[in-house]
Amino acid sequence: MLNAKTQPKLDLGRNTVYVGAGDPTQSIVLWPELQGAKYKEQAVEEKNLASTPKHIGYQGTVYPAVAGEDAWLVYRLDAPADITRVNFGGRFYNRAPKSHVDLLYSLDAGRTWRKSWSLRRTSPPWDVIHYETVEVPGGHRSVWVKYLMDTTEAAPAGCSIYAVRMEANYLPLDTACKPLEVTFNWSERQKDRTLVERSHTQTVPRLPFKYTINVGGEDHPVVNWLRVNLQGAVSGAKEGYSDGQDAGGAKFTPQWLTCGKHIAIGKPYTLSAPSGDNWGAGDPDGRKLTRGAGGPSYAGGSSYQSGALWSQDVNPVITLDLGAPAACASFGMNLHGYPWWDSLKGEVQDRVEVLTSLDGQEYRSQGFLKLNLFWKDLPVNYMWTDQETMTSGTFRLVPDRPMTTRFVQYRIRNRRFFDCAGLEVLDTISSAPFDLRLRLSDPDGGAAERILQARTAIEPAAPAGSPQYHVVPGAGGGSGTRSDSYRGLAEAQARAKAGAIFLFHAGLYEGHFNGAHAVGFSASGHGG
């Protein structure tokens, strides 16, 4: 696993899994090799071409052999049923003056060609990746694709092709939905931070389909992998949970954190031990820790320049003077160090005790900053690092109720190089359940905003045996089949019956329809 972003997400507790699918289709993919004249092996036609023995990396490998003459490659995609869509393109290099690369396709075996795209820009960047998608009308089982070049410099540096790729989607020979097996594999975090691997397999008899997975442990799990296969394709697959145990639990609801006024900004403080200057650290003016700047989200590199730094076991004490007694709801510190201990793995061994005083003489302990966290502790509006670690951050102590104090003392026991990048005292802090935020505004004035908890509705399923009709732009006629689609919205509306499904193909549908002068679809899909 690269990181959690590459996997479907599971939360601690109850998770609802939705399994659905788009239009049924089958595909043919052609991804030919080009270098060393291998482009000839699968091409049905080529003219005025040369190629480098091997890819040179920074320019293409296939290029015109003679300048000023068209050069092209033609490939043919044949399917056992009607082709519905073709996607083709590649990576191109176009630099010499007046050079160009064109993408064309043909539905009549190369007798006529339609240009889909042209690269004529010769200014940087010369390296361009581009793909075209063409909706193919019914009745065609073969599509030809042409890559055409023309250049004033017959060399890879003038105009050339790195790679080409073509994909044709065609109507499936078997449209029946076969049962699937969906398996999630994850590791559950325990209180002691150890991981226990579990999995769950669900048979999906139809689409769409929804089911529940319950995740146990102390924190959100690490999702290891997801597998989808036809039922019975994996021998030994066990229905349900791998250990036979359903952890149960309610749906996890994230929290939105709202911070009040930062009342420590600009306030004076003292250090019991001076800061070191390792890696650019230091606080010679005694102002850096209350300037209000957010500290780094990582440890290492230039991060130490953001604060005061102490060597291991110096155990410094920072005393902050708010200037007058004030109501305080949260005490925090932005900190990190070396080694780069990760809070989310429970690695932080430092301790920071918070004490308060009204007179600066008698201090009372309020507790310790929470330096080791679980994923579930982080609010939904926390900005994650790409590495999904927490080697630096603002860690807080939130008393049961706000308290009044003037002096705040941070007593640090540091088991490593310790960098304090900022002190924080908030007059209010609150967390609230958060699923989604809905904001409504009126152009004539007025607005409202609400935070809502919501559940997704079950996707409506078409009645079994519903007739399906195809619709394309036009002005009437047709029988509704794929090869003889209804032409225009008015024709489709006139033919509509209860339970019928209409499949609208891409294009602009002209004429008046429910008050609209025209309706446009950028891609084919389901409609009704």
C-alpha positions as CSV (number, residue, x, y, z in Angstrom):
1,M,0.0,0.0,0.0
2,L,1.3,3.4,-0.9
3,N,-0.9,5.4,1.6
4,A,-4.5,5.5,2.7
5,K,-5.4,7.8,-0.3
6,T,-4.8,4.9,-2.7
7,Q,-7.4,2.7,-0.9
8,P,-11.1,3.0,-0.2
9,K,-11.5,4.4,3.3
10,L,-12.9,2.5,6.3
11,D,-13.6,4.2,9.6
12,L,-13.8,2.9,13.1
13,G,-17.3,1.5,13.7
14,R,-20.0,1.0,11.2
15,N,-19.2,1.5,7.5
16,T,-21.7,1.3,4.6
17,V,-20.2,-0.1,1.4
18,Y,-21.9,0.7,-1.9
19,V,-21.2,-1.5,-4.9
20,G,-22.3,-0.2,-8.3
21,A,-21.3,-0.2,-11.9
22,G,-21.7,2.0,-15.0
23,D,-22.9,0.9,-18.4
24,P,-21.8,-2.7,-19.1
25,T,-19.1,-2.7,-21.7
26,Q,-16.1,-4.7,-22.9
27,S,-12.9,-3.3,-24.2
28,I,-10.0,-3.8,-26.5
29,V,-6.7,-2.0,-25.7
30,L,-3.9,-1.6,-28.2
31,W,-0.6,-0.2,-26.8
32,P,2.1,-1.0,-29.4
33,E,5.8,-0.7,-29.0
34,L,7.3,2.0,-31.3
35,Q,11.1,2.0,-30.9
36,G,13.5,0.2,-33.2
37,A,10.9,0.0,-36.1
38,K,8.6,-2.2,-33.9
39,Y,5.8,0.3,-34.8
40,K,5.5,-1.7,-38.0
41,E,4.5,-4.9,-36.3
42,Q,0.8,-4.0,-35.5
43,A,0.2,-1.1,-37.9
44,V,-2.0,-1.6,-40.9
45,E,-0.4,1.2,-42.8
46,E,2.6,3.5,-42.4
47,K,4.2,6.2,-44.6
48,N,7.4,8.3,-44.4
49,L,8.5,7.1,-41.0
50,A,11.7,6.4,-39.2
51,S,12.4,5.5,-35.6
52,T,15.3,5.6,-33.1
53,P,16.8,2.2,-32.1
54,K,15.7,2.9,-28.5
55,H,13.8,5.6,-26.7
56,I,16.0,8.5,-25.9
57,G,13.7,9.7,-23.2
58,Y,13.5,13.4,-23.7
59,Q,12.1,13.2,-27.3
60,G,9.9,10.8,-29.2
61,T,11.1,7.7,-31.0
62,V,9.0,7.7,-34.3
63,Y,9.4,10.8,-36.6
64,P,9.0,11.8,-40.2
65,A,11.8,10.4,-42.4
66,V,11.5,13.3,-44.9
67,A,10.7,16.9,-44.0
68,G,7.8,18.6,-45.6
69,E,5.9,15.4,-46.4
70,D,3.0,13.9,-44.4
71,A,4.0,10.9,-42.3
72,W,1.5,8.6,-40.6
73,L,0.8,5.5,-38.6
74,V,-2.6,3.7,-39.0
75,Y,-4.0,1.1,-36.6
76,R,-7.1,-0.9,-36.7
77,L,-9.4,-1.9,-33.8
78,D,-11.9,-4.7,-34.6
79,A,-14.5,-5.9,-32.1
80,P,-16.9,-8.8,-32.0
81,A,-19.9,-6.4,-31.4
82,D,-20.8,-2.8,-32.0
83,I,-18.1,-0.4,-30.9
84,T,-19.7,2.4,-28.7
85,R,-16.6,4.5,-27.9
86,V,-13.0,4.8,-28.8
87,N,-10.3,6.6,-26.8
88,F,-7.0,7.2,-28.5
89,G,-3.9,9.4,-28.1
90,G,-0.4,9.3,-26.7
91,R,2.6,11.4,-25.9
92,F,4.0,13.8,-28.5
93,Y,6.9,16.1,-29.1
94,N,6.4,19.2,-31.4
95,R,9.1,21.8,-31.6
96,A,10.2,22.7,-35.2
97,P,8.5,25.7,-36.8
98,K,5.2,24.8,-38.7
99,S,5.3,21.2,-37.4
100,H,2.1,19.5,-36.3
101,V,0.6,16.2,-35.0
102,D,-2.9,15.2,-35.9
103,L,-5.2,12.6,-34.5
104,L,-7.8,11.2,-37.0
105,Y,-10.2,8.3,-37.1
106,S,-12.2,6.4,-39.7
107,L,-15.4,4.4,-39.6
108,D,-15.2,3.1,-43.2
109,A,-11.9,1.3,-43.2
110,G,-9.8,4.3,-44.1
111,R,-11.8,5.6,-47.0
112,T,-12.6,8.8,-45.2
113,W,-11.0,10.4,-42.2
114,R,-12.2,12.7,-39.5
115,K,-9.7,14.9,-37.6
116,S,-10.3,14.8,-33.9
117,W,-7.4,16.9,-32.6
118,S,-4.3,18.8,-33.8
119,L,-1.1,19.8,-32.0
120,R,0.3,22.9,-33.8
121,R,1.9,24.8,-30.9
122,T,5.7,24.7,-31.2
123,S,6.5,26.7,-28.1
124,P,7.4,25.1,-24.7
125,P,6.4,22.7,-23.3
126,W,7.1,20.6,-26.4
127,D,6.2,17.4,-24.6
128,V,2.4,16.9,-24.7
129,I,0.2,14.1,-23.5
130,H,-3.3,14.1,-25.1
131,Y,-6.2,11.7,-25.6
132,E,-9.4,12.0,-27.5
133,T,-12.7,10.2,-26.8
134,V,-15.1,9.7,-29.7
135,E,-18.7,8.3,-29.3
136,V,-19.3,5.8,-32.2
137,P,-22.8,5.5,-33.7
138,G,-24.3,2.0,-33.8
139,G,-23.5,-0.5,-36.5
140,H,-19.7,-0.2,-36.5
141,R,-17.4,-3.0,-35.4
142,S,-14.2,-1.6,-36.7
143,V,-12.5,1.8,-36.1
144,W,-9.2,2.9,-37.7
145,V,-7.0,5.4,-36.0
146,K,-4.4,7.6,-37.7
147,Y,-1.4,9.4,-36.2
148,L,-0.2,12.0,-38.7
149,M,2.9,14.2,-38.5
150,D,4.4,16.9,-40.7
151,T,7.5,18.9,-39.9
152,T,10.2,21.2,-41.2
153,E,12.9,19.1,-39.4
154,A,13.0,15.4,-40.0
155,A,14.4,14.4,-36.6
156,P,13.0,13.4,-33.2
157,A,13.8,17.0,-32.1
158,G,11.5,18.4,-34.7
159,C,8.3,16.4,-34.4
160,S,8.0,12.9,-33.0
161,I,5.9,10.5,-31.0
162,Y,6.9,8.9,-27.7
163,A,4.0,6.4,-27.4
164,V,0.5,5.7,-28.6
165,R,-2.4,4.0,-26.9
166,M,-5.9,3.1,-28.2
167,E,-8.9,1.6,-26.5
168,A,-12.3,0.6,-28.0
169,N,-15.4,-0.1,-25.9
170,Y,-18.0,-2.3,-27.4
171,L,-21.3,-3.8,-26.4
172,P,-20.9,-6.8,-24.2
173,L,-21.7,-10.2,-25.6
174,D,-23.2,-11.2,-22.2
175,T,-25.1,-8.4,-20.3
176,A,-26.1,-10.6,-17.4
177,C,-24.8,-9.5,-14.0
178,K,-22.8,-12.3,-12.4
179,P,-22.4,-12.4,-8.6
180,L,-19.3,-10.8,-7.3
181,E,-17.2,-11.2,-4.2
182,V,-15.8,-8.1,-2.6
183,T,-13.1,-8.4,0.0
184,F,-11.7,-5.7,2.2
185,N,-8.5,-6.3,4.2
186,W,-7.4,-4.0,7.0
187,S,-5.4,-3.7,10.2
188,E,-7.1,-2.6,13.4
189,R,-5.2,-0.4,15.8
190,Q,-5.2,-1.5,19.4
191,K,-4.7,0.6,22.6
192,D,-1.0,-0.4,22.7
193,R,-0.7,0.7,19.0
194,T,-0.2,-2.8,17.7
195,L,-2.1,-3.8,14.6
196,V,-4.4,-6.8,14.2
197,E,-5.1,-7.8,10.6
198,R,-8.7,-8.7,9.6
199,S,-10.8,-9.0,6.4
200,H,-14.4,-9.3,5.3
201,T,-15.8,-10.9,2.2
202,Q,-19.2,-10.1,0.9
203,T,-21.1,-11.8,-2.0
204,V,-22.8,-9.2,-4.2
205,P,-25.7,-10.9,-6.0
206,R,-26.9,-7.8,-8.0
207,L,-26.0,-4.2,-8.7
208,P,-26.4,-1.8,-7.1
209,F,-25.9,-3.3,-3.7
210,K,-25.2,-2.0,-0.2
211,Y,-23.9,-3.7,2.9
212,T,-22.1,-3.0,6.2
213,I,-18.6,-3.6,7.5
214,N,-18.0,-3.0,11.2
215,V,-14.4,-2.2,12.2
216,G,-13.1,-2.7,15.8
217,G,-10.0,-1.6,17.6
218,E,-9.1,1.7,19.2
219,D,-8.7,3.9,16.1
220,H,-9.4,4.2,12.4
221,P,-7.9,1.1,10.6
222,V,-5.1,0.9,8.0
223,V,-6.8,-0.4,4.8
224,N,-4.3,-2.8,3.3
225,W,-6.1,-3.9,0.1
226,L,-9.4,-4.4,-1.7
227,R,-10.2,-7.3,-4.0
228,V,-13.2,-7.6,-6.4
229,N,-13.7,-10.9,-8.3
230,L,-16.4,-13.1,-9.7
231,Q,-17.9,-15.4,-7.2
232,G,-15.8,-18.5,-6.8
233,A,-12.8,-17.2,-8.7
234,V,-10.7,-17.1,-5.5
235,S,-10.5,-20.5,-3.9
236,G,-11.0,-20.6,-0.1
237,A,-12.7,-17.2,0.1
238,K,-14.7,-17.1,3.3
239,E,-17.9,-15.2,3.5
240,G,-18.1,-12.7,6.3
241,Y,-15.4,-11.7,8.8
242,S,-12.1,-13.6,8.6
243,D,-12.2,-14.3,12.4
244,G,-15.9,-14.8,12.5
245,Q,-16.3,-11.8,14.9
246,D,-18.6,-8.8,14.1
247,A,-17.1,-5.9,16.1
248,G,-20.4,-3.9,15.9
249,G,-20.4,-0.3,16.8
250,A,-22.0,2.9,15.6
251,K,-21.1,5.0,12.6
252,F,-18.1,7.3,13.4
253,T,-19.0,11.0,13.2
254,P,-16.1,13.4,12.7
255,Q,-15.8,16.5,14.7
256,W,-15.3,20.1,13.5
257,L,-12.9,22.1,15.7
258,T,-13.6,25.8,16.3
259,C,-10.9,27.9,17.9
260,G,-11.6,31.2,19.6
261,K,-9.3,34.2,20.1
262,H,-5.5,33.5,20.5
263,I,-4.9,35.7,23.5
264,A,-1.1,35.0,23.8
265,I,-0.1,36.8,20.6
266,G,2.4,39.5,21.4
267,K,2.7,38.6,25.1
268,P,6.1,38.5,26.8
269,Y,7.6,35.3,28.1
270,T,10.8,34.0,29.7
271,L,13.0,31.0,29.1
272,S,14.7,29.1,32.0
273,A,17.5,28.1,29.5
274,P,18.5,29.9,26.4
275,S,17.8,28.5,23.0
276,G,20.5,26.8,21.0
277,D,21.2,27.8,17.4
278,N,21.4,24.4,15.8
279,W,20.0,24.2,12.2
280,G,19.2,27.9,12.3
281,A,17.1,27.8,15.5
282,G,17.1,30.5,18.1
283,D,15.0,33.2,19.9
284,P,17.4,36.1,20.7
285,D,14.7,38.7,20.9
286,G,12.2,36.7,23.0
287,R,9.4,37.3,20.6
288,K,9.3,34.3,18.2
289,L,7.1,32.1,20.4
290,T,4.1,34.5,20.6
291,R,4.2,36.1,17.2
292,G,1.1,34.0,16.2
293,A,2.7,32.3,13.2
294,G,1.6,28.8,12.6
295,G,4.4,26.3,13.1
296,P,5.6,23.7,10.6
297,S,3.6,20.6,9.9
298,Y,6.7,18.5,9.6
299,A,10.1,18.0,11.4
300,G,13.4,18.3,9.7
301,G,15.1,20.6,7.2
302,S,14.3,24.2,7.9
303,S,11.6,23.4,10.5
304,Y,13.9,24.2,13.5
305,Q,14.3,27.8,12.3
306,S,10.7,28.4,13.3
307,G,11.4,28.2,17.1
308,A,13.6,27.9,20.1
309,L,15.6,24.7,20.4
310,W,17.1,22.8,23.3
311,S,19.4,19.7,23.4
312,Q,18.2,16.5,25.1
313,D,17.4,16.6,28.8
314,V,17.8,20.4,29.2
315,N,14.2,20.4,30.5
316,P,13.5,24.1,29.9
317,V,10.6,26.0,31.5
318,I,8.7,28.7,29.5
319,T,6.7,31.2,31.6
320,L,4.1,33.3,29.7
321,D,2.6,36.5,31.1
322,L,-0.8,37.4,29.6
323,G,-0.6,40.8,31.2
324,A,-3.8,40.5,33.2
325,P,-6.1,37.7,34.4
326,A,-8.0,36.3,31.5
327,A,-10.5,33.4,30.8
328,C,-8.6,30.5,29.2
329,A,-10.2,27.5,27.6
330,S,-7.2,25.8,26.0
331,F,-3.4,25.8,26.4
332,G,-1.2,24.7,23.5
333,M,2.3,24.5,22.1
334,N,3.5,23.9,18.5
335,L,6.4,21.6,18.9
336,H,8.6,19.0,17.1
337,G,12.2,17.7,17.5
338,Y,14.8,15.3,16.5
339,P,14.4,12.3,16.2
340,W,11.2,12.9,14.2
341,W,8.8,11.1,16.5
342,D,5.4,10.5,15.1
343,S,2.5,11.4,17.4
344,L,0.1,9.1,15.5
345,K,2.3,6.1,16.2
346,G,2.6,7.0,19.9
347,E,6.3,7.6,19.6
348,V,6.6,11.0,21.4
349,Q,8.5,10.5,24.7
350,D,8.6,14.2,25.7
351,R,6.3,15.6,28.4
352,V,5.0,19.1,28.7
353,E,3.2,20.1,31.9
354,V,1.0,23.2,32.0
355,L,0.7,25.2,35.2
356,T,-1.2,28.4,35.9
357,S,-0.9,31.3,38.4
358,L,-2.7,34.5,39.1
359,D,0.3,36.2,40.9
360,G,3.3,34.5,39.2
361,Q,4.4,33.0,42.6
362,E,2.1,30.1,43.3
363,Y,1.5,27.8,40.4
364,R,-1.0,25.0,40.1
365,S,-0.7,22.1,37.6
366,Q,-3.5,21.8,35.1
367,G,-2.2,18.6,33.5
368,F,-0.1,17.7,30.5
369,L,-0.3,18.4,26.8
370,K,-1.6,15.3,24.9
371,L,1.4,14.6,22.7
372,N,0.4,11.1,21.4
373,L,-2.8,11.0,19.3
374,F,-4.9,8.6,17.4
375,W,-6.4,9.4,14.0
376,K,-9.8,9.6,15.5
377,D,-8.6,12.5,17.7
378,L,-8.0,14.8,14.7
379,P,-10.8,17.1,13.7
380,V,-12.2,16.9,10.2
381,N,-10.9,20.4,9.4
382,Y,-7.3,19.3,10.3
383,M,-4.9,19.6,7.2
384,W,-3.1,16.3,6.8
385,T,0.4,16.1,5.5
386,D,1.0,14.0,2.4
387,Q,2.9,11.4,4.4
388,E,-0.1,11.1,6.8
389,T,2.2,11.5,9.8
390,M,2.3,14.0,12.6
391,T,5.9,14.7,13.5
392,S,5.1,18.3,14.3
393,G,1.9,20.1,15.3
394,T,0.0,22.1,17.9
395,F,-0.8,19.9,20.9
396,R,-3.3,21.1,23.5
397,L,-4.6,20.7,27.0
398,V,-8.3,21.6,27.2
399,P,-9.5,21.9,30.9
400,D,-13.0,20.6,31.7
401,R,-14.1,24.2,32.0
402,P,-12.5,27.6,31.2
403,M,-10.4,29.0,33.9
404,T,-9.0,32.5,34.8
405,T,-5.3,33.0,35.0
406,R,-2.5,35.5,34.1
407,F,0.6,33.4,34.1
408,V,1.0,30.1,32.1
409,Q,4.0,28.0,32.6
410,Y,5.1,25.2,30.3
411,R,7.5,22.7,32.0
412,I,9.2,20.6,29.4
413,R,10.9,17.3,30.0
414,N,12.6,16.7,26.6
415,R,14.1,13.3,25.7
416,R,15.5,14.5,22.4
417,F,16.3,17.8,20.6
418,F,13.2,19.8,21.3
419,D,11.9,22.7,19.3
420,C,9.1,25.0,20.5
421,A,7.7,26.9,17.5
422,G,4.9,28.7,19.3
423,L,2.7,29.1,22.4
424,E,-1.0,29.2,22.2
425,V,-3.7,30.2,24.7
426,L,-7.4,30.3,23.4
427,D,-10.3,32.0,25.1
428,T,-12.7,29.5,23.6
429,I,-12.5,26.1,21.9
430,S,-15.3,23.8,20.9
431,S,-15.9,20.6,18.8
432,A,-19.2,19.7,17.1
433,P,-20.3,16.7,15.0
434,F,-19.8,17.4,11.4
435,D,-20.9,15.4,8.3
436,L,-21.5,18.1,5.7
437,R,-22.0,21.9,5.5
438,L,-24.9,23.3,3.4
439,R,-24.9,27.0,2.6
440,L,-27.8,28.7,0.8
441,S,-27.6,32.2,-0.6
442,D,-30.2,34.4,-2.2
443,P,-29.0,36.8,-5.0
444,D,-31.5,39.3,-3.7
445,G,-30.0,39.2,-0.3
446,G,-29.9,36.8,2.7
447,A,-28.1,33.6,3.4
448,A,-28.2,30.7,5.7
449,E,-25.6,28.0,6.7
450,R,-26.2,24.7,8.4
451,I,-24.1,21.8,9.4
452,L,-26.0,18.6,8.7
453,Q,-25.7,14.9,9.3
454,A,-26.9,13.0,6.3
455,R,-27.4,9.5,5.0
456,T,-27.3,8.5,1.4
457,A,-30.4,7.1,-0.2
458,I,-30.5,3.7,-1.9
459,E,-30.0,4.2,-5.6
460,P,-33.3,3.4,-7.3
461,A,-33.1,0.2,-9.4
462,A,-34.8,-0.1,-12.8
463,P,-37.7,-2.7,-12.8
464,A,-36.6,-6.1,-14.1
465,G,-37.2,-6.4,-17.8
466,S,-37.6,-2.6,-18.5
467,P,-37.4,-1.8,-22.2
468,Q,-34.4,0.3,-23.2
469,Y,-34.4,2.8,-26.1
470,H,-31.5,4.8,-27.6
471,V,-31.8,8.5,-28.4
472,V,-29.5,10.7,-30.6
473,P,-29.8,14.3,-31.6
474,G,-32.2,14.8,-34.5
475,A,-35.6,16.0,-35.7
476,G,-37.8,13.0,-35.4
477,G,-38.0,9.4,-36.4
478,G,-36.2,6.2,-35.5
479,S,-37.3,3.0,-33.8
480,G,-35.3,3.3,-30.6
481,T,-32.7,0.6,-31.3
482,R,-29.0,1.3,-31.1
483,S,-28.6,1.2,-34.9
484,D,-31.8,3.2,-35.5
485,S,-32.1,5.5,-32.4
486,Y,-35.0,7.9,-31.7
487,R,-33.9,11.2,-33.2
488,G,-34.5,14.1,-30.8
489,L,-36.0,14.7,-27.3
490,A,-39.5,15.3,-28.7
491,E,-39.5,11.9,-30.5
492,A,-38.4,10.2,-27.3
493,Q,-41.0,12.0,-25.2
494,A,-43.7,11.0,-27.6
495,R,-42.7,7.3,-27.4
496,A,-42.2,7.3,-23.6
497,K,-44.1,4.7,-21.5
498,A,-44.1,3.8,-17.8
499,G,-41.0,2.0,-16.8
500,A,-39.1,2.6,-20.1
501,I,-35.4,3.5,-19.9
502,F,-33.9,6.0,-22.5
503,L,-30.2,6.1,-23.2
504,F,-29.2,9.5,-24.5
505,H,-26.1,9.7,-26.6
506,A,-23.7,12.6,-26.6
507,G,-24.6,15.7,-28.6
508,L,-26.7,18.9,-28.7
509,Y,-30.5,18.3,-28.7
510,E,-32.1,21.3,-30.5
511,G,-35.7,22.5,-30.2
512,H,-38.0,23.4,-27.4
513,F,-38.3,20.9,-24.5
514,N,-39.9,21.8,-21.1
515,G,-39.1,25.5,-21.7
516,A,-35.4,25.0,-22.8
517,H,-34.3,25.9,-26.2
518,A,-31.6,23.2,-26.3
519,V,-30.2,20.5,-24.1
520,G,-26.6,19.3,-24.3
521,F,-25.0,16.1,-23.2
522,S,-21.2,15.9,-23.2
523,A,-21.1,12.1,-22.8
524,S,-23.5,9.2,-23.3
525,G,-25.3,7.9,-20.3
526,H,-28.5,6.8,-18.7
527,G,-31.6,9.0,-18.8
528,G,-35.3,8.5,-18.5
